[in-house]
């Protein structure tokens, strides 16, 4: 087995950077395009969740020896994203505006997708160690 695990053609740190970047851009977009006056800071929640993913993915490039720590922390953020986004969708789906709905769907799907990829990556790493 090789040591470079890839999911959807990307390493897990690159996936972290991609998902984090998507959430940061979406959060800023939703903040700038919302209709409430004054703008609500809660529109930036996807950015607040995406920034740690983006930062930890970037840090793992600069410190490969600590990559597993950064990716474990990213998994915690992804779990929070999936739980927070999913619970809010389940509770008040019909009361959401379009921007809020898309934000929660993004948080939930990207959180679950990152958890899926991360768990597969951890399993791959364990099997690689056992094979050595």
N, CA, C and O atoms as a printed pandas DataFrame, in Angstrom:
     atom_number atom_name residue_name chain_id  residue_number  x_coord  y_coord  z_coord
0              1         N          UNK        A               1    0.836   -1.188    0.000
1              2        CA          UNK        A               1    0.000    0.000    0.000
2              3         C          UNK        A               1    0.875    1.243    0.000
3              4         O          UNK        A               1    1.936    1.274    0.623
4              5         N          UNK        A               2    0.415    2.262   -0.706
5              6        CA          UNK        A               2    1.168    3.510   -0.705
6              7         C          UNK        A               2    0.746    4.344    0.486
7              8         O          UNK        A               2   -0.320    4.131    1.063
8              9         N          UNK        A               3    1.591    5.293    0.848
9             10        CA          UNK        A               3    1.279    6.148    1.990
10            11         C          UNK        A               3    0.397    7.328    1.617
11            12         O          UNK        A               3   -0.163    7.978    2.500
12            13         N          UNK        A               4    0.261    7.622    0.319
13            14        CA          UNK        A               4   -0.545    8.762   -0.112
14            15         C          UNK        A               4   -1.977    8.323   -0.385
15            16         O          UNK        A               4   -2.283    7.816   -1.464
16            17         N          UNK        A               5   -2.848    8.519    0.589
17            18        CA          UNK        A               5   -4.257    8.194    0.423
18            19         C          UNK        A               5   -4.937    9.340   -0.310
19            20         O          UNK        A               5   -4.713   10.509    0.006
20            21         N          UNK        A               6   -5.762    9.003   -1.281
21            22        CA          UNK        A               6   -6.515   10.022   -2.009
22            23         C          UNK        A               6   -7.982    9.635   -2.043
23            24         O          UNK        A               6   -8.337    8.468   -2.206
24            25         N          UNK        A               7   -8.810   10.634   -1.889
25            26        CA          UNK        A               7  -10.254   10.479   -2.006
26            27         C          UNK        A               7  -10.722   11.526   -3.000
27            28         O          UNK        A               7  -10.397   12.706   -2.860
28            29         N          UNK        A               8  -11.473   11.111   -3.990
29            30        CA          UNK        A               8  -11.936   11.996   -5.057
30            31         C          UNK        A               8  -10.765   12.714   -5.734
31            32         O          UNK        A               8  -10.885   13.869   -6.143
32            33         N          UNK        A               9   -9.637   12.018   -5.846
33            34        CA          UNK        A               9   -8.466   12.547   -6.530
34            35         C          UNK        A               9   -7.644   13.546   -5.738
35            36         O          UNK        A               9   -6.745   14.180   -6.289
36            37         N          UNK        A              10   -7.935   13.695   -4.459
37            38        CA          UNK        A              10   -7.234   14.674   -3.627
38            39         C          UNK        A              10   -6.748   14.020   -2.342
39            40         O          UNK        A              10   -7.382   13.103   -1.820
40            41         N          UNK        A              11   -5.606   14.505   -1.835
41            42        CA          UNK        A              11   -5.171   14.077   -0.513
42            43         C          UNK        A              11   -6.099   14.708    0.516
43            44         O          UNK        A              11   -6.804   15.669    0.209
44            45         N          UNK        A              12   -6.105   14.187    1.710
45            46        CA          UNK        A              12   -6.998   14.713    2.746
46            47         C          UNK        A              12   -6.654   16.168    3.102
47            48         O          UNK        A              12   -7.578   16.965    3.268
48            49         N          UNK        A              13   -5.373   16.556    3.230
49            50        CA          UNK        A              13   -5.099   17.977    3.464
50            51         C          UNK        A              13   -5.603   18.877    2.328
51            52         O          UNK        A              13   -6.104   19.971    2.585
52            53         N          UNK        A              14   -5.474   18.425    1.083
53            54        CA          UNK        A              14   -5.989   19.220   -0.032
54            55         C          UNK        A              14   -7.510   19.263   -0.026
55            56         O          UNK        A              14   -8.103   20.282   -0.382
56            57         N          UNK        A              15   -8.138   18.177    0.371
57            58        CA          UNK        A              15   -9.589   18.154    0.512
58            59         C          UNK        A              15  -10.022   19.122    1.610
59            60         O          UNK        A              15  -11.032   19.812    1.473
60            61         N          UNK        A              16   -9.264   19.169    2.687
61            62        CA          UNK        A              16   -9.534   20.108    3.772
62            63         C          UNK        A              16   -9.455   21.548    3.272
63            64         O          UNK        A              16  -10.310   22.371    3.597
64            65         N          UNK        A              17   -8.432   21.843    2.486
65            66        CA          UNK        A              17   -8.289   23.197    1.938
66            67         C          UNK        A              17   -9.418   23.519    0.959
67            68         O          UNK        A              17   -9.940   24.634    0.964
68            69         N          UNK        A              18   -9.793   22.564    0.131
69            70        CA          UNK        A              18  -10.861   22.799   -0.846
70            71         C          UNK        A              18  -12.202   23.028   -0.152
71            72         O          UNK        A              18  -12.900   23.996   -0.455
72            73         N          UNK        A              19  -12.564   22.143    0.776
73            74        CA          UNK        A              19  -13.832   22.294    1.485
74            75         C          UNK        A              19  -13.838   23.574    2.318
75            76         O          UNK        A              19  -14.841   24.287    2.358
76            77         N          UNK        A              20  -12.720   23.864    2.983
77            78        CA          UNK        A              20  -12.623   25.095    3.760
78            79         C          UNK        A              20  -12.769   26.322    2.881
79            80         O          UNK        A              20  -13.459   27.272    3.248
80            81         N          UNK        A              21  -12.126   26.308    1.727
81            82        CA          UNK        A              21  -12.227   27.433    0.799
82            83         C          UNK        A              21  -13.642   27.641    0.298
83            84         O          UNK        A              21  -14.111   28.776    0.209
84            85         N          UNK        A              22  -14.332   26.545   -0.033
85            86        CA          UNK        A              22  -15.724   26.644   -0.481
86            87         C          UNK        A              22  -16.581   27.292    0.601
87            88         O          UNK        A              22  -17.385   28.178    0.311
88            89         N          UNK        A              23  -16.412   26.855    1.839
89            90        CA          UNK        A              23  -17.223   27.396    2.936
90            91         C          UNK        A              23  -16.899   28.855    3.229
91            92         O          UNK        A              23  -17.803   29.641    3.511
92            93         N          UNK        A              24  -15.630   29.228    3.168
93            94        CA          UNK        A              24  -15.249   30.627    3.409
94            95         C          UNK        A              24  -15.858   31.522    2.332
95            96         O          UNK        A              24  -16.444   32.559    2.643
96            97         N          UNK        A              25  -15.723   31.126    1.081
97            98        CA          UNK        A              25  -16.272   31.929   -0.020
98            99         C          UNK        A              25  -17.788   32.016    0.086
99           100         O          UNK        A              25  -18.361   33.090   -0.096
100          101         N          UNK        A              26  -18.444   30.893    0.381
101          102        CA          UNK        A              26  -19.899   30.915    0.504
102          103         C          UNK        A              26  -20.341   31.812    1.666
103          104         O          UNK        A              26  -21.299   32.572    1.526
104          105         N          UNK        A              27  -19.664   31.730    2.794
105          106        CA          UNK        A              27  -20.029   32.561    3.944
106          107         C          UNK        A              27  -19.920   34.044    3.640
107          108         O          UNK        A              27  -20.809   34.817    3.996
108          109         N          UNK        A              28  -18.848   34.445    2.990
109          110        CA          UNK        A              28  -18.672   35.858    2.625
110          111         C          UNK        A              28  -19.738   36.267    1.615
111          112         O          UNK        A              28  -20.321   37.345    1.731
112          113         N          UNK        A              29  -19.996   35.414    0.625
113          114        CA          UNK        A              29  -21.026   35.703   -0.373
114          115         C          UNK        A              29  -22.392   35.874    0.284
115          116         O          UNK        A              29  -23.107   36.831   -0.011
116          117         N          UNK        A              30  -22.756   34.954    1.171
117          118        CA          UNK        A              30  -24.073   35.035    1.805
118          119         C          UNK        A              30  -24.176   36.249    2.724
119          120         O          UNK        A              30  -25.254   36.826    2.866
120          121         N          UNK        A              31  -23.072   36.639    3.346
121          122        CA          UNK        A              31  -23.085   37.838    4.189
122          123         C          UNK        A              31  -23.310   39.086    3.339
123          124         O          UNK        A              31  -24.089   39.965    3.708
124          125         N          UNK        A              32  -22.628   39.156    2.205
125          126        CA          UNK        A              32  -22.715   40.348    1.358
126          127         C          UNK        A              32  -24.025   40.447    0.584
127          128         O          UNK        A              32  -24.424   41.546    0.198
128          129         N          UNK        A              33  -24.699   39.332    0.349
129          130        CA          UNK        A              33  -25.921   39.362   -0.459
130          131         C          UNK        A              33  -27.208   39.236    0.345
131          132         O          UNK        A              33  -28.290   39.228   -0.242
132          133         N          UNK        A              34  -27.125   39.137    1.650
133          134        CA          UNK        A              34  -28.349   39.001    2.434
134          135         C          UNK        A              34  -29.146   40.300    2.405
135          136         O          UNK        A              34  -28.594   41.375    2.169
136          137         N          UNK        A              35  -30.438   40.188    2.645
137          138        CA          UNK        A              35  -31.321   41.345    2.545
138          139         C          UNK        A              35  -31.593   42.023    3.882
139          140         O          UNK        A              35  -32.173   43.108    3.900
140          141         N          UNK        A              36  -31.202   41.435    4.981
141          142        CA          UNK        A              36  -31.491   42.048    6.281
142          143         C          UNK        A              36  -30.628   43.291    6.489
143          144         O          UNK        A              36  -29.494   43.373    6.018
144          145         N          UNK        A              37  -31.193   44.239    7.196
145          146        CA          UNK        A              37  -30.477   45.484    7.478
146          147         C          UNK        A              37  -30.564   45.742    8.971
147          148         O          UNK        A              37  -31.676   45.946    9.458
148          149         N          UNK        A              38  -29.504   45.749    9.721
149          150        CA          UNK        A              38  -28.112   45.557    9.317
150          151         C          UNK        A              38  -27.830   44.083    9.024
151          152         O          UNK        A              38  -28.562   43.207    9.487
152          153         N          UNK        A              39  -26.770   43.806    8.256
153          154        CA          UNK        A              39  -26.443   42.414    7.926
154          155         C          UNK        A              39  -26.164   41.589    9.191
155          156         O          UNK        A              39  -25.547   42.069   10.142
156          157         N          UNK        A              40  -26.628   40.357    9.171
157          158        CA          UNK        A              40  -26.434   39.463   10.316
158          159         C          UNK        A              40  -25.097   38.744   10.210
159          160         O          UNK        A              40  -24.767   38.169    9.173
160          161         N          UNK        A              41  -24.339   38.783   11.290
161          162        CA          UNK        A              41  -23.033   38.125   11.335
162          163         C          UNK        A              41  -23.177   36.607   11.222
163          164         O          UNK        A              41  -22.221   35.920   10.863
164          165         N          UNK        A              42  -24.368   36.079   11.526
165          166        CA          UNK        A              42  -24.560   34.630   11.452
166          167         C          UNK        A              42  -24.461   34.104   10.022
167          168         O          UNK        A              42  -24.284   32.904    9.816
168          169         N          UNK        A              43  -24.572   34.986    9.038
169          170        CA          UNK        A              43  -24.389   34.558    7.648
170          171         C          UNK        A              43  -22.958   34.094    7.397
171          172         O          UNK        A              43  -22.691   33.386    6.426
172          173         N          UNK        A              44  -22.044   34.494    8.269
173          174        CA          UNK        A              44  -20.641   34.106    8.126
174          175         C          UNK        A              44  -20.307   32.772    8.807
175          176         O          UNK        A              44  -19.148   32.357    8.804
176          177         N          UNK        A              45  -21.292   32.106    9.382
177          178        CA          UNK        A              45  -21.026   30.838   10.066
178          179         C          UNK        A              45  -20.315   29.831    9.158
179          180         O          UNK        A              45  -19.387   29.170    9.622
180          181         N          UNK        A              46  -20.705   29.683    7.888
181          182        CA          UNK        A              46  -19.922   28.768    7.035
182          183         C          UNK        A              46  -18.450   29.176    6.943
183          184         O          UNK        A              46  -17.572   28.315    6.890
184          185         N          UNK        A              47  -18.179   30.469    6.925
185          186        CA          UNK        A              47  -16.784   30.931    6.903
186          187         C          UNK        A              47  -16.079   30.596    8.206
187          188         O          UNK        A              47  -14.910   30.211    8.202
188          189         N          UNK        A              48  -16.787   30.741    9.324
189          190        CA          UNK        A              48  -16.185   30.425   10.622
190          191         C          UNK        A              48  -15.867   28.932   10.738
191          192         O          UNK        A              48  -14.916   28.553   11.421
192          193         N          UNK        A              49  -16.651   28.094   10.078
193          194        CA          UNK        A              49  -16.391   26.654   10.097
194          195         C          UNK        A              49  -15.366   26.261    9.035
195          196         O          UNK        A              49  -14.591   25.325    9.232
196          197         N          UNK        A              50  -15.362   26.969    7.922
197          198        CA          UNK        A              50  -14.438   26.649    6.839
198          199         C          UNK        A              50  -13.025   27.125    7.080
199          200         O          UNK        A              50  -12.070   26.489    6.634
200          201         N          UNK        A              51  -12.875   28.243    7.786
201          202        CA          UNK        A              51  -11.531   28.793    8.022
202          203         C          UNK        A              51  -10.617   27.809    8.757
203          204         O          UNK        A              51   -9.465   27.652    8.353
204          205         N          UNK        A              52  -11.080   27.141    9.819
205          206        CA          UNK        A              52  -10.191   26.165   10.463
206          207         C          UNK        A              52   -9.793   25.017    9.533
207          208         O          UNK        A              52   -8.658   24.544    9.584
208          209         N          UNK        A              53  -10.721   24.567    8.686
209          210        CA          UNK        A              53  -10.367   23.511    7.729
210          211         C          UNK        A              53   -9.290   23.996    6.766
211          212         O          UNK        A              53   -8.325   23.286    6.484
212          213         N          UNK        A              54   -9.469   25.205    6.270
213          214        CA          UNK        A              54   -8.502   25.788    5.342
214          215         C          UNK        A              54   -7.143   25.966    6.008
215          216         O          UNK        A              54   -6.111   25.640    5.421
216          217         N          UNK        A              55   -7.144   26.476    7.216
217          218        CA          UNK        A              55   -5.891   26.713    7.947
218          219         C          UNK        A              55   -5.192   25.396    8.271
219          220         O          UNK        A              55   -3.983   25.274    8.075
220          221         N          UNK        A              56   -5.941   24.412    8.763
221          222        CA          UNK        A              56   -5.302   23.138    9.131
222          223         C          UNK        A              56   -4.798   22.375    7.912
223          224         O          UNK        A              56   -3.780   21.688    7.986
224          225         N          UNK        A              57   -5.506   22.494    6.794
225          226        CA          UNK        A              57   -5.013   21.881    5.569
226          227         C          UNK        A              57   -3.723   22.525    5.102
227          228         O          UNK        A              57   -2.815   21.840    4.633
228          229         N          UNK        A              58   -3.641   23.844    5.231
229          230        CA          UNK        A              58   -2.430   24.570    4.847
230          231         C          UNK        A              58   -1.286   24.261    5.804
231          232         O          UNK        A              58   -0.157   24.034    5.369
232          233         N          UNK        A              59   -1.568   24.251    7.099
233          234        CA          UNK        A              59   -0.519   23.948    8.079
234          235         C          UNK        A              59    0.053   22.544    7.899
235          236         O          UNK        A              59    1.236   22.317    8.151
236          237         N          UNK        A              60   -0.775   21.615    7.470
237          238        CA          UNK        A              60   -0.272   20.251    7.285
238          239         C          UNK        A              60    0.738   20.173    6.148
239          240         O          UNK        A              60    1.568   19.265    6.125
240          241         N          UNK        A              61    0.681   21.110    5.202
241          242        CA          UNK        A              61    1.700   21.170    4.145
242          243         C          UNK        A              61    3.031   21.669    4.686
243          244         O          UNK        A              61    4.093   21.244    4.233
244          245         N          UNK        A              62    2.967   22.570    5.653
245          246        CA          UNK        A              62    4.188   23.156    6.201
246          247         C          UNK        A              62    4.807   22.326    7.320
247          248         O          UNK        A              62    5.988   22.483    7.630
248          249         N          UNK        A              63    4.031   21.458    7.915
249          250        CA          UNK        A              63    4.542   20.624    9.003
250          251         C          UNK        A              63    4.069   19.179    8.816
251          252         O          UNK        A              63    3.154   18.731    9.506
252          253         N          UNK        A              64    4.694   18.451    7.884
253          254        CA          UNK        A              64    4.253   17.075    7.627
254          255         C          UNK        A              64    4.323   16.158    8.845
255          256         O          UNK        A              64    3.559   15.197    8.937
256          257         N          UNK        A              65    5.227   16.441    9.777
257          258        CA          UNK        A              65    5.315   15.590   10.966
258          259         C          UNK        A              65    4.092   15.739   11.867
259          260         O          UNK        A              65    3.762   14.827   12.626
260          261         N          UNK        A              66    3.425   16.876   11.786
261          262        CA          UNK        A              66    2.227   17.108   12.594
262          263         C          UNK        A              66    0.942   16.973   11.790
263          264         O          UNK        A              66   -0.135   17.315   12.279
264          265         N          UNK        A              67    1.045   16.479   10.566
265          266        CA          UNK        A              67   -0.121   16.380    9.680
266          267         C          UNK        A              67   -1.262   15.608   10.335
267          268         O          UNK        A              67   -2.419   16.017   10.239
268          269         N          UNK        A              68   -0.953   14.508   10.991
269          270        CA          UNK        A              68   -2.024   13.707   11.595
270          271         C          UNK        A              68   -2.761   14.484   12.686
271          272         O          UNK        A              68   -3.965   14.300   12.864
272          273         N          UNK        A              69   -2.061   15.342   13.411
273          274        CA          UNK        A              69   -2.730   16.163   14.432
274          275         C          UNK        A              69   -3.686   17.161   13.777
275          276         O          UNK        A              69   -4.818   17.341   14.225
276          277         N          UNK        A              70   -3.208   17.805   12.709
277          278        CA          UNK        A              70   -4.052   18.776   12.008
278          279         C          UNK        A              70   -5.281   18.101   11.397
279          280         O          UNK        A              70   -6.377   18.662   11.415
280          281         N          UNK        A              71   -5.097   16.913   10.867
281          282        CA          UNK        A              71   -6.223   16.227   10.234
282          283         C          UNK        A              71   -7.203   15.678   11.271
283          284         O          UNK        A              71   -8.404   15.626   11.007
284          285         N          UNK        A              72   -6.717   15.269   12.437
285          286        CA          UNK        A              72   -7.633   14.871   13.510
286          287         C          UNK        A              72   -8.461   16.075   13.967
287          288         O          UNK        A              72   -9.664   15.950   14.196
288          289         N          UNK        A              73   -7.826   17.223   14.097
289          290        CA          UNK        A              73   -8.559   18.439   14.473
290          291         C          UNK        A              73   -9.562   18.817   13.386
291          292         O          UNK        A              73  -10.667   19.269   13.689
292          293         N          UNK        A              74   -9.183   18.635   12.130
293          294        CA          UNK        A              74  -10.108   18.914   11.027
294          295         C          UNK        A              74  -11.329   18.004   11.092
295          296         O          UNK        A              74  -12.442   18.418   10.765
296          297         N          UNK        A              75  -11.111   16.771   11.514
297          298        CA          UNK        A              75  -12.233   15.835   11.644
298          299         C          UNK        A              75  -13.219   16.295   12.721
299          300         O          UNK        A              75  -14.428   16.114   12.579
300          301         N          UNK        A              76  -12.702   16.882   13.784
301          302        CA          UNK        A              76  -13.584   17.409   14.830
302          303         C          UNK        A              76  -14.421   18.554   14.278
303          304         O          UNK        A              76  -15.621   18.634   14.539
304          305         N          UNK        A              77  -13.787   19.438   13.514
305          306        CA          UNK        A              77  -14.521   20.545   12.888
306          307         C          UNK        A              77  -15.583   19.989   11.936
307          308         O          UNK        A              77  -16.716   20.469   11.923
308          309         N          UNK        A              78  -15.224   18.987   11.146
309          310        CA          UNK        A              78  -16.180   18.388   10.210
310          311         C          UNK        A              78  -17.354   17.744   10.951
311          312         O          UNK        A              78  -18.495   17.824   10.495
312          313         N          UNK        A              79  -17.081   17.117   12.076
313          314        CA          UNK        A              79  -18.153   16.528   12.877
314          315         C          UNK        A              79  -19.095   17.614   13.389
315          316         O          UNK        A              79  -20.314   17.451   13.349
316          317         N          UNK        A              80  -18.538   18.710   13.866
317          318        CA          UNK        A              80  -19.367   19.833   14.316
318          319         C          UNK        A              80  -20.198   20.395   13.168
319          320         O          UNK        A              80  -21.372   20.721   13.346
320          321         N          UNK        A              81  -19.586   20.506   11.989
321          322        CA          UNK        A              81  -20.310   21.000   10.815
322          323         C          UNK        A              81  -21.497   20.096   10.500
323          324         O          UNK        A              81  -22.614   20.573   10.297
324          325         N          UNK        A              82  -21.250   18.798   10.462
325          326        CA          UNK        A              82  -22.306   17.846   10.119
326          327         C          UNK        A              82  -23.426   17.864   11.160
327          328         O          UNK        A              82  -24.606   17.861   10.808
328          329         N          UNK        A              83  -23.059   17.883   12.430
329          330        CA          UNK        A              83  -24.073   17.868   13.489
330          331         C          UNK        A              83  -24.856   19.174   13.550
331          332         O          UNK        A              83  -26.083   19.161   13.642
332          333         N          UNK        A              84  -24.151   20.298   13.498
333          334        CA          UNK        A              84  -24.826   21.595   13.598
334          335         C          UNK        A              84  -25.700   21.857   12.376
335          336         O          UNK        A              84  -26.856   22.258   12.509
336          337         N          UNK        A              85  -25.150   21.631   11.197
337          338        CA          UNK        A              85  -25.921   21.864    9.981
338          339         C          UNK        A              85  -27.096   20.917    9.855
339          340         O          UNK        A              85  -28.203   21.329    9.509
340          341         N          UNK        A              86  -26.852   19.649   10.135
341          342        CA          UNK        A              86  -27.907   18.652   10.011
342          343         C          UNK        A              86  -29.020   18.816   11.025
343          344         O          UNK        A              86  -30.193   18.643   10.696
344          345         N          UNK        A              87  -28.664   19.148   12.255
345          346        CA          UNK        A              87  -29.701   19.309   13.280
346          347         C          UNK        A              87  -30.586   20.503   12.972
347          348         O          UNK        A              87  -31.800   20.452   13.170
348          349         N          UNK        A              88  -29.986   21.566   12.492
349          350        CA          UNK        A              88  -30.770   22.755   12.147
350          351         C          UNK        A              88  -31.679   22.475   10.946
351          352         O          UNK        A              88  -32.813   22.951   10.901
352          353         N          UNK        A              89  -31.185   21.709    9.981
353          354        CA          UNK        A              89  -32.026   21.329    8.842
354          355         C          UNK        A              89  -33.219   20.496    9.306
355          356         O          UNK        A              89  -34.334   20.683    8.819
356          357         N          UNK        A              90  -32.991   19.588   10.235
357          358        CA          UNK        A              90  -34.060   18.713   10.712
358          359         C          UNK        A              90  -35.102   19.471   11.524
359          360         O          UNK        A              90  -36.288   19.146   11.477
360          361         N          UNK        A              91  -34.659   20.481   12.269
361          362        CA          UNK        A              91  -35.567   21.194   13.171
362          363         C          UNK        A              91  -36.401   22.242   12.451
363          364         O          UNK        A              91  -37.617   22.293   12.634
364          365         N          UNK        A              92  -35.768   23.080   11.634
365          366        CA          UNK        A              92  -36.499   24.220   11.064
366          367         C          UNK        A              92  -36.275   24.370    9.567
367          368         O          UNK        A              92  -36.024   25.471    9.076
368          369         N          UNK        A              93  -36.365   23.270    8.852
369          370        CA          UNK        A              93  -36.151   23.271    7.408
370          371         C          UNK        A              93  -37.098   24.229    6.690
371          372         O          UNK        A              93  -36.659   24.977    5.816
372          373         N          UNK        A              94  -38.377   24.226    7.033
373          374        CA          UNK        A              94  -39.370   25.019    6.305
374          375         C          UNK        A              94  -39.295   26.510    6.617
375          376         O          UNK        A              94  -39.833   27.318    5.859
376          377         N          UNK        A              95  -38.643   26.894    7.712
377          378        CA          UNK        A              95  -38.562   28.301    8.090
378          379         C          UNK        A              95  -37.337   29.009    7.526
379          380         O          UNK        A              95  -37.123   30.183    7.830
380          381         N          UNK        A              96  -36.528   28.334    6.715
381          382        CA          UNK        A              96  -35.256   28.897    6.275
382          383         C          UNK        A              96  -35.386   29.652    4.958
383          384         O          UNK        A              96  -36.149   29.272    4.070
384          385         N          UNK        A              97  -34.613   30.739    4.861
385          386        CA          UNK        A              97  -34.501   31.441    3.585
386          387         C          UNK        A              97  -33.583   30.637    2.676
387          388         O          UNK        A              97  -32.966   29.667    3.115
388          389         N          UNK        A              98  -33.491   31.035    1.422
389          390        CA          UNK        A              98  -32.650   30.320    0.469
390          391         C          UNK        A              98  -31.193   30.285    0.870
391          392         O          UNK        A              98  -30.552   29.237    0.782
392          393         N          UNK        A              99  -30.651   31.429    1.314
393          394        CA          UNK        A              99  -29.243   31.480    1.714
394          395         C          UNK        A              99  -28.968   30.605    2.931
395          396         O          UNK        A              99  -27.952   29.913    2.992
396          397         N          UNK        A             100  -29.866   30.642    3.885
397          398        CA          UNK        A             100  -29.691   29.840    5.103
398          399         C          UNK        A             100  -29.777   28.351    4.765
399          400         O          UNK        A             100  -28.997   27.547    5.275
400          401         N          UNK        A             101  -30.717   27.998    3.914
401          402        CA          UNK        A             101  -30.878   26.602    3.516
402          403         C          UNK        A             101  -29.619   26.084    2.815
403          404         O          UNK        A             101  -29.125   25.004    3.140
404          405         N          UNK        A             102  -29.108   26.846    1.863
405          406        CA          UNK        A             102  -27.897   26.430    1.149
406          407         C          UNK        A             102  -26.719   26.348    2.113
407          408         O          UNK        A             102  -25.907   25.428    2.021
408          409         N          UNK        A             103  -26.619   27.297    3.031
409          410        CA          UNK        A             103  -25.529   27.273    4.010
410          411         C          UNK        A             103  -25.564   25.998    4.842
411          412         O          UNK        A             103  -24.529   25.364    5.049
412          413         N          UNK        A             104  -26.732   25.623    5.316
413          414        CA          UNK        A             104  -26.850   24.421    6.145
414          415         C          UNK        A             104  -26.645   23.140    5.338
415          416         O          UNK        A             104  -26.073   22.171    5.837
416          417         N          UNK        A             105  -27.111   23.141    4.104
417          418        CA          UNK        A             105  -26.868   21.973    3.253
418          419         C          UNK        A             105  -25.373   21.826    2.987
419          420         O          UNK        A             105  -24.842   20.717    3.032
420          421         N          UNK        A             106  -24.687   22.945    2.708
421          422        CA          UNK        A             106  -23.236   22.893    2.495
422          423         C          UNK        A             106  -22.510   22.399    3.741
423          424         O          UNK        A             106  -21.648   21.524    3.654
424          425         N          UNK        A             107  -22.854   22.955    4.896
425          426        CA          UNK        A             107  -22.207   22.521    6.137
426          427         C          UNK        A             107  -22.399   21.024    6.362
427          428         O          UNK        A             107  -21.456   20.311    6.706
428          429         N          UNK        A             108  -23.619   20.563    6.167
429          430        CA          UNK        A             108  -23.925   19.154    6.419
430          431         C          UNK        A             108  -23.231   18.235    5.420
431          432         O          UNK        A             108  -22.569   17.276    5.816
432          433         N          UNK        A             109  -23.378   18.520    4.129
433          434        CA          UNK        A             109  -22.814   17.614    3.124
434          435         C          UNK        A             109  -21.290   17.631    3.122
435          436         O          UNK        A             109  -20.663   16.577    3.014
436          437         N          UNK        A             110  -20.686   18.809    3.241
437          438        CA          UNK        A             110  -19.226   18.857    3.264
438          439         C          UNK        A             110  -18.680   18.242    4.551
439          440         O          UNK        A             110  -17.629   17.601    4.538
440          441         N          UNK        A             111  -19.391   18.437    5.661
441          442        CA          UNK        A             111  -18.970   17.814    6.919
442          443         C          UNK        A             111  -19.018   16.297    6.839
443          444         O          UNK        A             111  -18.075   15.621    7.251
444          445         N          UNK        A             112  -20.113   15.757    6.309
445          446        CA          UNK        A             112  -20.240   14.305    6.182
446          447         C          UNK        A             112  -19.218   13.759    5.183
447          448         O          UNK        A             112  -18.600   12.723    5.429
448          449         N          UNK        A             113  -19.040   14.452    4.065
449          450        CA          UNK        A             113  -18.076   13.999    3.055
450          451         C          UNK        A             113  -16.659   13.988    3.614
451          452         O          UNK        A             113  -15.891   13.062    3.352
452          453         N          UNK        A             114  -16.309   15.027    4.392
453          454        CA          UNK        A             114  -14.965   15.071    4.963
454          455         C          UNK        A             114  -14.788   13.983    6.019
455          456         O          UNK        A             114  -13.722   13.375    6.109
456          457         N          UNK        A             115  -15.815   13.737    6.811
457          458        CA          UNK        A             115  -15.749   12.645    7.789
458          459         C          UNK        A             115  -15.563   11.300    7.089
459          460         O          UNK        A             115  -14.754   10.479    7.519
460          461         N          UNK        A             116  -16.301   11.080    6.028
461          462        CA          UNK        A             116  -16.188    9.842    5.257
462          463         C          UNK        A             116  -14.762    9.666    4.738
463          464         O          UNK        A             116  -14.160    8.605    4.905
464          465         N          UNK        A             117  -14.228   10.709    4.110
465          466        CA          UNK        A             117  -12.870   10.639    3.560
466          467         C          UNK        A             117  -11.834   10.484    4.668
467          468         O          UNK        A             117  -10.877    9.723    4.523
468          469         N          UNK        A             118  -12.020   11.194    5.764
469          470        CA          UNK        A             118  -11.072   11.122    6.875
470          471         C          UNK        A             118  -11.028    9.752    7.520
471          472         O          UNK        A             118   -9.952    9.248    7.840
472          473         N          UNK        A             119  -12.186    9.148    7.711
473          474        CA          UNK        A             119  -12.232    7.809    8.302
474          475         C          UNK        A             119  -11.551    6.806    7.378
475          476         O          UNK        A             119  -10.798    5.946    7.834
476          477         N          UNK        A             120  -11.817    6.918    6.079
477          478        CA          UNK        A             120  -11.134    6.032    5.127
478          479         C          UNK        A             120   -9.625    6.255    5.166
479          480         O          UNK        A             120   -8.850    5.304    5.056
480          481         N          UNK        A             121   -9.211    7.504    5.320
481          482        CA          UNK        A             121   -7.783    7.832    5.387
482          483         C          UNK        A             121   -7.143    7.240    6.636
483          484         O          UNK        A             121   -6.054    6.672    6.562
484          485         N          UNK        A             122   -7.804    7.365    7.777
485          486        CA          UNK        A             122   -7.271    6.809    9.024
486          487         C          UNK        A             122   -7.154    5.290    8.913
487          488         O          UNK        A             122   -6.174    4.700    9.369
488          489         N          UNK        A             123   -8.152    4.670    8.312
489          490        CA          UNK        A             123   -8.123    3.218    8.130
490          491         C          UNK        A             123   -6.965    2.824    7.208
491          492         O          UNK        A             123   -6.259    1.851    7.474
492          493         N          UNK        A             124   -6.776    3.571    6.141
493          494        CA          UNK        A             124   -5.677    3.314    5.205
494          495         C          UNK        A             124   -4.333    3.441    5.913
495          496         O          UNK        A             124   -3.440    2.621    5.698
496          497         N          UNK        A             125   -4.183    4.459    6.753
497          498        CA          UNK        A             125   -2.920    4.657    7.480
498          499         C          UNK        A             125   -2.654    3.486    8.426
499          500         O          UNK        A             125   -1.523    3.011    8.534
500          501         N          UNK        A             126   -3.701    3.025    9.107
501          502        CA          UNK        A             126   -3.526    1.896   10.023
502          503         C          UNK        A             126   -3.131    0.632    9.271
503          504         O          UNK        A             126   -2.240   -0.099    9.704
504          505         N          UNK        A             127   -3.783    0.378    8.162
505          506        CA          UNK        A             127   -3.448   -0.806    7.370
506          507         C          UNK        A             127   -2.047   -0.705    6.779
507          508         O          UNK        A             127   -1.358   -1.715    6.641
508          509         N          UNK        A             128   -1.626    0.498    6.432
509          510        CA          UNK        A             128   -0.263    0.694    5.917
510          511         C          UNK        A             128    0.772    0.398    6.993
511          512         O          UNK        A             128    1.798   -0.223    6.717
512          513         N          UNK        A             129    0.505    0.841    8.225
513          514        CA          UNK        A             129    1.426    0.572    9.337
514          515         C          UNK        A             129    1.501   -0.918    9.632
515          516         O          UNK        A             129    2.581   -1.452    9.885
516          517         N          UNK        A             130    0.357   -1.586    9.600
517          518        CA          UNK        A             130    0.331   -3.022    9.881
518          519         C          UNK        A             130    1.027   -3.819    8.786
519          520         O          UNK        A             130    1.571   -4.893    9.045
520          521         N          UNK        A             131    1.012   -3.293    7.562
521          522        CA          UNK        A             131    1.642   -3.991    6.452
522          523         C          UNK        A             131    3.145   -3.852    6.429
523          524         O          UNK        A             131    3.830   -4.628    5.763
524          525         N          UNK        A             132    3.676   -2.866    7.154
525          526        CA          UNK        A             132    5.137   -2.640    7.167
526          527         C          UNK        A             132    5.874   -3.617    8.033
527          528         O          UNK        A             132    7.098   -3.548    8.138
